[in-house]
């Protein structure tokens, strides 16, 4: 026996799934944002390191934190890129 769709409740939220998907950022936008963040973090770490080398007043812990932040940001972008390349290579190896 086939039940009526109305028996399963309100279906108003179904249309919102497609609408939310169009409003969400794409992977390219996310990757671009993360690359920009990584570049900024690397530049900040470089500036702090140059200040430390020039004996300007900068706290050592701030220099170390900025270097670590830059390293982690770069590592995130690199790992995501590596995973995407692995997935792409797996797709190329698939036989149709």
C-alpha distance (Angstrom), angle and dihedral (degrees) to the residues before:
residue distance angle dihedral
X1 . . .
X2 3.83 . .
X3 3.79 116.5 .
X4 3.76 123.8 -145.4
X5 3.80 116.8 -101.1
X6 3.78 88.9 -128.8
X7 3.79 88.4 65.6
X8 3.81 89.8 69.4
X9 3.78 95.5 62.9
X10 3.75 137.9 -113.2
X11 3.81 114.0 -10.6
X12 3.82 97.6 -171.4
X13 3.83 94.4 110.6
X14 3.80 93.9 60.8
X15 3.80 94.0 79.8
X16 3.80 91.4 53.2
X17 3.80 92.2 66.8
X18 3.79 92.9 67.4
X19 3.79 92.1 41.8
X20 3.81 92.6 52.2
X21 3.79 91.1 48.1
X22 3.79 91.6 57.5
X23 3.82 91.5 48.8
X24 3.78 95.1 49.3
X25 3.77 120.0 93.5
X26 3.74 118.7 -100.8
X27 3.76 123.7 -120.2
X28 3.79 90.6 -107.3
X29 3.80 90.5 56.2
X30 3.80 91.2 48.2
X31 3.81 92.6 48.0
X32 3.79 91.4 47.8
X33 3.80 90.6 50.7
X34 3.79 92.0 48.7
X35 3.81 91.8 48.5
X36 3.79 89.4 51.2
X37 3.81 90.4 49.6
X38 3.80 91.3 48.5
X39 3.79 91.6 49.1
X40 3.81 91.1 49.3
X41 3.79 92.1 48.2
X42 3.81 91.3 49.9
X43 3.80 90.9 49.0
X44 3.82 91.4 48.8
X45 3.79 91.2 49.7
X46 3.80 90.1 48.8
X47 3.81 92.0 51.3
X48 3.81 91.7 48.6
X49 3.79 91.6 47.4
X50 3.81 91.6 50.3
X51 3.81 89.9 49.7
X52 3.79 89.8 51.8
X53 3.80 91.7 48.3
X54 3.81 91.0 49.1
X55 3.82 89.5 51.8
X56 3.80 92.0 -118.0
X57 3.82 117.9 154.4
X58 3.79 105.2 -83.4
X59 3.77 128.2 134.2
X60 3.79 114.9 -111.9
X61 3.80 92.5 -137.6
X62 3.83 90.3 55.8
X63 3.79 90.1 52.8
X64 3.78 91.9 49.4
X65 3.81 92.3 46.4
X66 3.80 92.6 50.3
X67 3.81 91.1 48.9
X68 3.80 91.5 49.1
X69 3.80 92.0 47.0
X70 3.81 90.4 51.3
X71 3.80 90.9 48.3
X72 3.80 93.2 50.4
X73 3.80 93.3 45.3
X74 3.79 91.3 50.2
X75 3.80 91.2 45.7
X76 3.82 90.7 53.1
X77 3.79 92.8 52.8
X78 3.80 91.8 44.9
X79 3.81 93.7 49.6
X80 3.80 92.7 48.7
X81 3.81 89.7 49.5
X82 3.81 90.9 49.2
X83 3.81 92.2 50.2
X84 3.79 91.5 49.7
X85 3.79 91.9 49.3
X86 3.81 90.4 49.2
X87 3.80 90.8 50.8
X88 3.80 91.1 47.8
X89 3.80 91.5 50.1
X90 3.81 89.9 49.0
X91 3.79 89.3 53.2
X92 3.80 91.0 50.7
X93 3.81 90.5 52.1
X94 3.81 93.0 53.5
X95 3.76 115.4 107.2
X96 3.75 116.6 -136.3
